[in-house]
Amino acid sequence: MRFDLVDLRLVLLVADAASITHGAARAGMALASASERIRAMEQALGAPLFERRRRGVTPTPAGTALLHHARAVTQQIERMRGDLDQYAKGLRGRIRVYSNTAATLEFLPRSLGAFLAAHPNVDIDLEERPSAEIVRAVAAGRADIGIVADAVDPAAELQTNPYVEDRLVLIAPPRHPLAKRRRLAFREALAYDFVGLAAGSALQDHIEGHAARAGHQLRLRVRLPGFDAVCRVVESGIGLAVVPRAAAERCRRSMAIRPIALSDPWALRHLRICVRDLGALPAHAQRLVGHLGGISRAA
């Protein structure tokens, strides 16, 4: 039975995506090639690794056992690359970062750009996930670093430290009935049309959840892939939106939008960096944590 590192990484990506198609895409493989690799592993093992379902795949008991060892092997490889980086510049390191929507779209791009420019032999896999899922992924070793909102209580075994403050605001076009308000409760805006982020966005799910708890369903006119696009459509008068204050202040320099403070307690969030064990991370991942703001060694 011979499984190479490409096989092991593919199995991990397929399991994390719960889809052979999406796992193949993340691995940079054609679907046919990924499927053939998985079939070859299953034939060599003599047992299926994944149970195929209508909406994706789930690991079988044999697959779960392989995932445990694949994760341990890939983590050890990353630690080796980090330790040897100062001696062998040809080695490439990879850091898996899971982040909530606000950090992914607004806060991380500049920080990661500066880090990658200073570390040309390090690659970063960045995925947007809900905070609760990020906590579970970091605790299970599926992600090296997580950026989560403090609305989610990180698992007791995680080490955490503050990253940035994320205050959500309502934005309105200048002629909207609410545009002259300086502050309001989210429920006061729910009678109007909204512009939202793409389906599956962790932040959009968060906002729609609060609308549902207030007894409403958001009247979404359109969904868009990022804050700049949302602000641009709000400027055109289509509807309201909830975005991070940093995005609103940046966009209002070139767009006619009005940020309005939300009085709801959930509108103020403190994003946190979380890791399972800083000392056990590869050296390049530890450097990224330090670059993002450091972390306490105490859990």
C-alpha positions in Angstrom: 0.0 0.0 0.0 1.7 3.2 -1.2 0.1 6.6 -0.6 2.2 9.6 -1.5 1.9 13.1 0.0 -0.3 14.2 -3.0 -2.7 11.4 -2.1 -2.8 12.4 1.6 -3.4 16.1 0.9 -6.2 15.2 -1.6 -8.0 13.0 1.0 -7.8 15.9 3.5 -9.1 18.4 1.0 -12.0 16.2 -0.1 -13.0 15.5 3.5 -12.9 19.2 4.5 -14.9 20.1 1.4 -17.3 17.1 1.8 -17.0 16.9 -2.0 -14.6 15.2 -4.4 -15.3 18.0 -7.0 -14.5 20.8 -4.6 -11.6 18.9 -3.0 -10.1 18.3 -6.5 -10.4 22.0 -7.3 -8.6 23.0 -4.0 -5.9 20.5 -4.8 -5.5 22.0 -8.4 -6.5 18.7 -10.0 -9.0 17.7 -12.7 -11.9 15.9 -11.2 -11.1 12.7 -13.3 -7.5 12.7 -11.9 -8.7 13.1 -8.3 -11.3 10.5 -8.6 -8.8 8.0 -10.1 -6.4 8.7 -7.2 -9.1 8.0 -4.7 -10.2 4.8 -6.5 -6.5 3.6 -6.5 -6.2 4.3 -2.8 -9.4 2.4 -2.1 -8.3 -0.5 -4.2 -4.9 -0.7 -2.5 -6.6 -0.5 0.9 -9.4 -2.9 0.1 -12.0 -0.6 1.6 -13.9 2.5 0.5 -12.6 5.8 2.0 -15.7 7.9 1.3 -19.4 7.2 1.3 -20.9 8.8 -1.8 -24.1 10.7 -1.2 -26.3 12.9 -3.3 -25.0 16.1 -1.7 -21.3 15.1 -1.3 -19.2 12.6 0.5 -18.5 11.6 4.1 -15.5 9.6 5.4 -16.1 5.9 6.1 -14.5 4.4 9.2 -11.4 3.5 7.1 -11.4 7.0 5.7 -11.6 8.5 9.2 -8.6 6.4 10.2 -6.6 7.5 7.1 -7.5 11.2 7.8 -6.1 11.0 11.3 -2.7 9.8 10.0 -2.8 12.0 6.9 -3.3 15.1 9.1 -0.4 14.0 11.4 1.9 13.4 8.4 1.1 16.7 6.7 1.5 18.6 10.0 4.9 17.0 10.5 6.0 17.9 7.0 5.0 21.5 7.5 7.0 21.6 10.8 10.0 20.1 8.9 9.7 22.8 6.2 9.5 25.5 8.8 12.6 24.2 10.7 14.6 23.9 7.5 13.5 27.1 5.9 16.5 29.1 7.1 18.8 26.5 5.5 17.0 25.4 2.3 15.3 28.3 0.6 13.9 26.0 -2.1 11.4 24.4 0.4 7.9 25.8 0.4 5.7 26.1 3.5 1.9 26.2 3.5 -0.3 27.7 6.2 -4.0 26.9 6.5 -6.0 29.9 7.7 -9.8 29.9 8.3 -11.4 33.3 8.8 -14.8 34.9 9.2 -16.2 37.2 6.5 -15.1 40.5 7.9 -11.5 39.5 8.4 -11.3 37.7 5.0 -12.6 40.6 3.0 -11.6 43.7 4.9 -8.8 43.1 7.4 -6.6 40.2 6.2 -5.7 41.1 2.6 -3.3 43.9 3.4 -1.7 41.9 6.3 -1.3 38.8 4.2 0.1 40.7 1.3 2.8 42.1 3.4 3.6 38.8 5.0 3.7 36.9 1.6 6.0 39.6 0.1 8.4 39.1 3.1 8.2 35.3 2.9 8.3 34.2 -0.8 8.6 30.5 0.1 5.3 30.4 2.1 1.9 29.9 0.6 -1.4 30.5 2.4 -4.7 28.6 2.0 -7.3 31.1 3.2 -10.9 29.9 3.5 -14.0 31.8 4.8 -16.0 29.9 7.4 -18.4 30.7 10.2 -16.7 31.4 13.5 -18.2 28.3 15.2 -16.9 26.0 12.4 -13.5 27.7 12.6 -13.1 26.9 16.3 -13.9 23.3 15.6 -11.5 23.1 12.6 -8.6 24.6 14.6 -9.3 22.4 17.6 -9.3 19.3 15.2 -6.1 20.4 13.4 -7.8 21.0 10.1 -6.7 24.7 10.2 -3.4 26.1 11.6 -4.8 29.6 12.4 -8.4 30.8 12.9 -9.8 34.4 13.0 -13.1 34.3 14.8 -15.6 36.7 16.3 -15.8 36.8 20.1 -19.5 35.9 19.9 -18.3 32.3 19.7 -16.6 31.0 22.8 -13.4 29.2 21.6 -12.8 25.7 22.7 -11.0 25.5 26.1 -7.9 24.0 24.5 -7.3 26.9 22.1 -4.9 29.7 22.6 -6.4 33.1 21.6 -5.4 36.8 21.4 -7.2 39.9 20.2 -6.9 40.8 16.5 -9.1 43.8 15.5 -12.3 45.4 16.6 -15.1 44.9 14.0 -18.1 47.2 14.4 -21.0 46.6 12.0 -22.9 49.5 10.7 -26.0 50.1 8.5 -25.3 51.9 5.2 -28.0 53.8 3.2 -28.1 55.8 0.0 -28.3 59.6 0.7 -32.1 59.9 -0.1 -33.2 56.9 1.9 -35.8 57.6 4.7 -33.2 56.4 7.2 -30.2 58.3 5.8 -30.5 61.2 8.3 -30.5 58.9 11.3 -27.2 58.8 13.3 -28.1 55.6 15.2 -30.9 53.1 15.2 -31.7 49.5 16.2 -31.5 46.9 13.4 -35.2 46.0 13.7 -36.1 49.6 12.6 -34.5 48.9 9.2 -36.2 45.6 8.5 -39.2 47.0 6.7 -36.9 48.2 3.9 -35.1 46.4 1.0 -31.5 45.2 1.6 -28.4 44.4 -0.4 -26.5 41.3 0.8 -23.4 39.3 0.5 -23.3 36.1 -1.5 -25.2 33.0 -0.2 -23.0 31.0 2.1 -21.2 34.1 3.5 -20.6 33.7 7.2 -21.4 37.4 7.9 -24.6 37.3 5.8 -25.8 34.3 7.6 -25.1 36.1 10.9 -27.1 39.2 9.8 -30.0 37.1 8.5 -30.0 35.2 11.8 -30.5 38.4 13.7 -33.3 39.5 11.4 -35.0 36.1 12.0 -34.7 36.6 15.7 -36.4 39.9 15.3 -39.3 38.2 13.5 -38.4 39.2 10.0 -36.8 37.8 6.8 -34.5 40.2 5.0 -35.9 41.5 1.7 -32.8 40.9 -0.3 -32.8 42.6 -3.8 -29.4 41.2 -4.8 -26.5 39.3 -3.4 -22.9 40.4 -4.2 -19.4 38.9 -3.6 -17.8 41.7 -1.6 -18.2 44.9 0.5 -17.2 47.3 -2.3 -19.8 45.8 -4.6 -22.4 46.0 -1.9 -21.6 49.6 -1.1 -21.7 50.5 -4.8 -25.2 49.0 -5.2 -26.4 50.7 -2.0 -25.2 54.0 -3.5 -27.5 53.5 -6.5 -30.5 53.5 -4.1 -31.4 49.8 -4.3 -31.5 49.2 -0.6 -29.7 49.1 2.8 -26.8 46.9 3.9 -24.9 45.9 7.0 -21.1 46.0 6.6 -18.1 46.5 8.8 -17.5 50.2 9.7 -14.0 50.0 8.2 -15.5 49.0 4.8 -18.2 51.7 5.1 -15.6 54.4 5.9 -13.3 53.3 3.1 -16.1 53.2 0.5 -17.7 56.5 1.5 -14.6 58.3 0.3 -15.6 57.5 -3.3 -19.3 56.6 -3.0 -22.4 58.5 -1.8 -23.4 56.3 1.1 -24.4 57.1 4.7 -23.1 54.9 7.6 -25.5 54.7 10.4 -24.5 53.3 13.8 -26.4 50.2 15.0 -27.4 50.2 18.7 -27.6 46.4 18.9 -25.0 44.8 21.2 -24.2 42.2 18.5 -23.0 44.9 16.1 -19.7 45.3 18.1 -17.5 42.3 17.7 -13.9 41.7 18.7 -12.1 39.4 16.2 -9.6 37.0 17.8 -6.7 34.9 16.5 -6.9 31.4 17.7 -4.5 28.4 17.4 -4.5 25.0 19.1 -0.9 25.2 20.3 1.4 28.0 19.2 4.6 26.1 20.0 3.5 23.1 17.9 2.9 25.2 14.8 5.5 25.2 12.0 7.9 28.1 12.2 6.4 29.9 9.3 2.9 29.7 10.8 4.3 31.0 14.1 5.7 33.9 12.2 2.3 34.6 10.6 0.7 34.7 14.0 3.3 37.1 15.2 2.7 39.3 12.1 -1.0 39.4 12.7 -0.6 40.6 16.3 0.9 37.9 18.5 -0.8 35.4 20.8 -0.6 34.5 24.5 1.0 31.3 25.3 -1.6 30.6 27.9 -4.8 28.8 26.8 
